[in-house]
Amino acid sequence: MRISDYEWNRLQVLKAIRRSEPVARTDLVKMTGLAGGTITQLTADFVRRGVIMEEKAAPGAPGRPG
């Protein structure tokens, strides 16, 4: 049985999160090679379904939040 590219991408993101949790979306881009928009779409779906939880970055870091 062959899985779709979408399911493959979901699996890659979940594996990366499991290996390196907690992990930022920007790090997921580097770890998986997927586009930032793809990571945002997949993680938003995971959060909505309750598969992962999102935490806000600690305040006080200079620059734009990740």
C-alpha positions as CSV (number, residue, x, y, z in Angstrom):
1,M,0.0,0.0,0.0
2,R,1.3,3.4,-1.0
3,I,0.5,6.5,1.0
4,S,-0.2,9.9,-0.5
5,D,2.4,12.7,-0.4
6,Y,0.2,14.6,2.1
7,E,0.2,11.6,4.5
8,W,4.0,11.2,4.0
9,N,4.5,14.9,4.9
10,R,2.3,14.5,8.0
11,L,4.3,11.5,9.1
12,Q,7.6,13.3,8.6
13,V,6.4,16.2,10.7
14,L,5.2,14.0,13.5
15,K,8.4,12.0,13.5
16,A,10.4,15.2,13.7
17,I,8.3,16.5,16.6
18,R,8.7,13.3,18.4
19,R,12.5,13.2,18.0
20,S,13.0,16.8,19.1
21,E,10.1,18.0,21.2
22,P,9.6,20.8,22.0
23,V,10.5,22.1,18.6
24,A,9.8,25.4,16.7
25,R,8.2,25.4,13.3
26,T,11.3,27.0,11.8
27,D,13.2,24.0,13.0
28,L,10.7,21.7,11.5
29,V,11.3,23.3,8.1
30,K,15.0,22.6,8.5
31,M,14.5,19.0,9.8
32,T,12.0,17.9,7.2
33,G,12.9,20.0,4.1
34,L,9.2,21.0,3.7
35,A,8.1,24.5,2.9
36,G,7.2,26.8,5.8
37,G,3.6,27.1,4.6
38,T,3.3,23.3,4.6
39,I,4.6,23.1,8.1
40,T,2.2,25.8,9.3
41,Q,-0.7,24.1,7.6
42,L,0.1,20.6,9.0
43,T,0.9,21.9,12.6
44,A,-2.3,23.9,12.6
45,D,-4.3,20.8,11.7
46,F,-2.5,18.8,14.4
47,V,-3.3,21.5,17.0
48,R,-6.9,21.7,16.0
49,R,-7.2,17.9,16.3
50,G,-5.5,17.8,19.6
51,V,-2.5,15.7,18.4
52,I,0.0,18.3,19.5
53,M,-0.1,21.3,21.8
54,E,1.3,24.7,20.9
55,E,3.3,26.8,23.4
56,K,4.1,30.5,23.0
57,A,7.8,31.4,23.0
58,A,9.2,33.0,26.1
59,P,8.9,36.8,26.1
60,G,12.0,38.9,26.0
61,A,13.6,37.5,22.9
62,P,14.7,40.4,20.6
63,G,13.2,40.7,17.2
64,R,10.1,39.3,15.6
65,P,8.5,36.3,17.3
66,G,8.9,33.0,15.5
